[in-house]
Amino acid sequence: MSSINRLCLLDKKAFIEGHNFIVSTTGKYIIPTERVIDTLLIGYEYVLVQKLLAQSLKIPLPVTGAIDFNHGITVSLQGEPFQLFDKMTWEERIIQKIMQLPKNISPDVHEEIFSKKINNYLRKEYFPAHILPRDAWFVIRHAELDKVIDIITNSRVPPLSATRISTPLSRFFWLACKNNEVIRPLISKPYKLLSIFEQWASDEGITDRLSGDTLKTALVRGSPTSMSD
């Protein structure tokens, strides 16, 4: 592969380290009609988004692992993977890629590239995108945010012990539930009852994590049927 092709088709790291491998694609170039693409992160964009999130949250950047080389950005449309390309002239691409190089080598590369004759210098071509577009927006599903919140919450808050509520207190708790017209029908369904307590707790500014298992244990222990135990 010529130095010009390597510069224009490889990402910065692969070019500097002397690699020649590129991902081969087939089919026609298309422009999607959707403004929002529901896609999995199946290419190097996974690493790029991780870095953006880390920078936004002011946490350490992810350690480079299995996905070490950037062969391009991939999106999924109707179950099929597509690679993202930029359309520009060879001149624009060469200048763009040289500007991304470290300052200590960019002058040498500039001199080497422009000392050669470049055919169709102003002809437009499709080049693989290695960085996210500056106007790109990422919409994260609410369900995915809930998963992250659950992971953080579960790692910080120890599970409530089912034995923390004494038997006498469980009796009072059962009586209070039994004589409340709102929650009486759900006294035998503690996991449905949990959402009501969570709402009451939220209304009163209580942020403790409530446990359905603890609620169930307290109701069972406080029930008159358990008095003989």
Phi and psi in degrees as a GROMACS rama.xvg file:
@    title "Ramachandran Plot"
@    xaxis  label "Phi"
@    yaxis  label "Psi"
@TYPE xy
-68.493  160.905  SER-2
-63.2085  -33.2774  SER-3
-66.8558  -45.8098  ILE-4
-64.7735  -39.8893  ASN-5
-61.5889  -43.3019  ARG-6
-62.9165  -42.7139  LEU-7
-83.0194  -24.9527  CYS-8
-105.227  -19.2602  LEU-9
-101.76  158.742  LEU-10
-79.2925  170.56  ASP-11
-56.6629  -47.3814  LYS-12
-64.5767  -45.6232  LYS-13
-63.1719  -37.371  ALA-14
-65.753  -46.5763  PHE-15
-64.2499  -37.4707  ILE-16
-85.3353  2.59097  GLU-17
82.8609  19.2786  GLY-18
-79.6445  159.987  HIS-19
-127.699  0.552042  ASN-20
-80.5194  131.057  PHE-21
-130.676  155.664  ILE-22
-80.9888  131.928  VAL-23
-92.627  133.974  SER-24
-120.36  157.954  THR-25
-128.809  163.801  THR-26
93.7251  -177.839  GLY-27
-88.4013  154.223  LYS-28
-76.1675  133.177  TYR-29
-127.311  157.29  ILE-30
-114.694  111.844  ILE-31
-64.7251  144.439  PRO-32
-82.4096  -22.4507  THR-33
-75.9821  138.058  GLU-34
-84.0219  -25.3505  ARG-35
-120.169  124.079  VAL-36
-108.019  122.319  ILE-37
-83.4473  99.0075  ASP-38
-133.356  149.974  THR-39
-81.0631  155.636  LEU-40
-91.1958  93.2601  LEU-41
-111  -1.51717  ILE-42
-124.831  -155.269  GLY-43
-68.2518  -15.0446  TYR-44
-59.3949  -24.0039  GLU-45
-57.7436  -44.7341  TYR-46
-70.0798  -41.4674  VAL-47
-62.6009  -42.916  LEU-48
-67.8447  -38.8796  VAL-49
-57.2556  -43.6532  GLN-50
-65.6359  -41.172  LYS-51
-63.1357  -42.6965  LEU-52
-64.3978  -42.0787  LEU-53
-62.3931  -42.0463  ALA-54
-65.8826  -39.6063  GLN-55
-66.5645  -38.9538  SER-56
-87.4489  -2.54251  LEU-57
56.932  47.7223  LYS-58
-120.488  163.331  ILE-59
-57.1492  144.211  PRO-60
-66.569  149.389  LEU-61
-63.5342  146.668  PRO-62
-75.5149  133.699  VAL-63
-63.1368  128.947  THR-64
-127.965  -122.755  GLY-65
-63.5179  -37.5291  ALA-66
-89.7754  86.5948  ILE-67
-98.3026  -35.7156  ASP-68
-105.78  138.074  PHE-69
-92.2647  103.471  ASN-70
-99.4206  6.58521  HIS-71
129.566  170.971  GLY-72
-101.747  134.388  ILE-73
-120.294  141.839  THR-74
-128.946  158.594  VAL-75
-113.148  123.84  SER-76
-122.204  117.411  LEU-77
53.1413  40.0601  GLN-78
83.3027  -3.17799  GLY-79
-107.493  135.355  GLU-80
-79.5707  137.381  PRO-81
-130.081  142.965  PHE-82
-95.4682  142.339  GLN-83
-86.6042  131.863  LEU-84
-125.179  152.104  PHE-85
-104.541  136.989  ASP-86
-104.919  118.604  LYS-87
-161.019  172.266  MET-88
-76.8931  162.172  THR-89
-60.5994  -37.4642  TRP-90
-60.9484  -47.6936  GLU-91
-62.4488  -40.3943  GLU-92
-66.5387  -44.1069  ARG-93
-60.5364  -46.4926  ILE-94
-63.5777  -42.9305  ILE-95
-58.5637  -46.535  GLN-96
-71.536  -36.7014  LYS-97
-64.3524  -37.7883  ILE-98
-66.4537  -21.936  MET-99
-83.5322  -13.0486  GLN-100
-77.9868  155.371  LEU-101
-59.0136  148.384  PRO-102
-63.5035  -24.0884  LYS-103
-77.3263  -14.6222  ASN-104
-120.575  -16.528  ILE-105
-60.5005  -38.381  SER-106
-62.8818  -39.9087  PRO-107
-65.3753  -41.9536  ASP-108
-65.6659  -41.5134  VAL-109
-58.8002  -45.7829  HIS-110
-65.4472  -41.2602  GLU-111
-65.9795  -45.2433  GLU-112
-66.4706  -48.1911  ILE-113
-81.2638  -3.79675  PHE-114
-82.3948  -9.5519  SER-115
-102.436  156.515  LYS-116
-80.4458  127.488  LYS-117
-113.322  116.287  ILE-118
-74.24  145.803  ASN-119
52.0707  46.6555  ASN-120
-56.6347  -34.3608  TYR-121
-100.981  6.52736  LEU-122
-77.4826  138.72  ARG-123
-81.3053  143.382  LYS-124
-143.97  163.351  GLU-125
-95.3249  127.022  TYR-126
-123.546  139.523  PHE-127
-62.7228  134.901  PRO-128
-82.1863  130.043  ALA-129
-112.125  -10.4574  HIS-130
-127.041  155.943  ILE-131
-72.0615  141.864  LEU-132
-57.0621  144.019  PRO-133
-64.2794  -24.8602  ARG-134
-99.1029  14.6508  ASP-135
-74.6288  139.815  ALA-136
-121.48  140.906  TRP-137
-116.477  124.492  PHE-138
-105.366  117.762  VAL-139
-96.6785  129.424  ILE-140
-59.5961  144.715  ARG-141
-60.2296  -36.3345  HIS-142
-62.7852  -35.6017  ALA-143
-70.7028  -36.449  GLU-144
-64.5435  -39.0769  LEU-145
-60.5839  -37.7454  ASP-146
-62.5562  -43.1782  LYS-147
-64.3873  -43.4478  VAL-148
-61.7938  -41.8859  ILE-149
-62.6228  -41.1094  ASP-150
-62.0271  -45.5023  ILE-151
-65.9807  -43.861  ILE-152
-63.8923  -45.9657  THR-153
-65.9434  -28.1808  ASN-154
-80.6308  -20.4479  SER-155
-102.618  -31.1989  ARG-156
-105.082  117.767  VAL-157
-68.0372  145.818  PRO-158
-62.3091  141.625  PRO-159
-70.1531  136.678  LEU-160
-78.3826  136.842  SER-161
-68.7199  -15.6562  ALA-162
-97.6134  8.06676  THR-163
-74.2543  -22.8938  ARG-164
-95.9864  122.815  ILE-165
-71.7277  163.985  SER-166
-64.1262  -45.5306  THR-167
-59.4089  -41.1854  PRO-168
-65.8994  -35.1719  LEU-169
-63.2949  -35.0244  SER-170
-62.6394  -47.8801  ARG-171
-60.9628  -40.4054  PHE-172
-63.6557  -43.7773  PHE-173
-64.3132  -42.6268  TRP-174
-62.5678  -40.6119  LEU-175
-62.9625  -41.5192  ALA-176
-69.4087  -39.5227  CYS-177
-64.392  -33.9865  LYS-178
-99.1153  12.9277  ASN-179
-103.63  118.145  ASN-180
-63.6764  -27.0996  GLU-181
-72.2603  -44.3796  VAL-182
-103.452  -6.72609  ILE-183
-54.56  -43.4566  ARG-184
-64.0783  -18.4887  PRO-185
-103.847  9.10696  LEU-186
-63.5481  -24.8592  ILE-187
-93.7694  2.84487  SER-188
-127.487  71.3638  LYS-189
-60.266  -29.8424  PRO-190
-73.5417  -28.46  TYR-191
-76.7696  -32.09  LYS-192
-67.8922  -26.5034  LEU-193
-57.8891  -40.2142  LEU-194
-63.3305  -32.1987  SER-195
-68.0808  -44.8008  ILE-196
-63.6128  -37.5972  PHE-197
-62.9694  -38.8696  GLU-198
-67.9937  -43.2147  GLN-199
-60.9123  -42.5903  TRP-200
-62.1191  -42.0773  ALA-201
-63.5543  -41.397  SER-202
-62.4697  -30.9731  ASP-203
-94.057  3.55476  GLU-204
79.069  17.0269  GLY-205
-86.602  124.621  ILE-206
-108.433  2.20712  THR-207
-61.1341  144.171  ASP-208
-77.4503  122.743  ARG-209
-92.2092  148.449  LEU-210
-117.04  127.83  SER-211
-65.7059  -33.8383  GLY-212
-66.2474  -41.4578  ASP-213
-64.6368  -41.3974  THR-214
-61.6  -44.6332  LEU-215
-62.989  -44.537  LYS-216
-62.233  -41.9529  THR-217
-64.4886  -41.3502  ALA-218
-68.1191  -40.3695  LEU-219
-65.0431  -43.8056  VAL-220
-68.6104  -33.3456  ARG-221
-85.0906  -11.2  GLY-222
-66.0368  143.004  SER-223
-56.657  -27.0707  PRO-224
-67.8487  -14.8925  THR-225
-98.3755  2.54685  SER-226
-67.4632  -23.5425  MET-227
-82.0948  -8.48519  SER-228
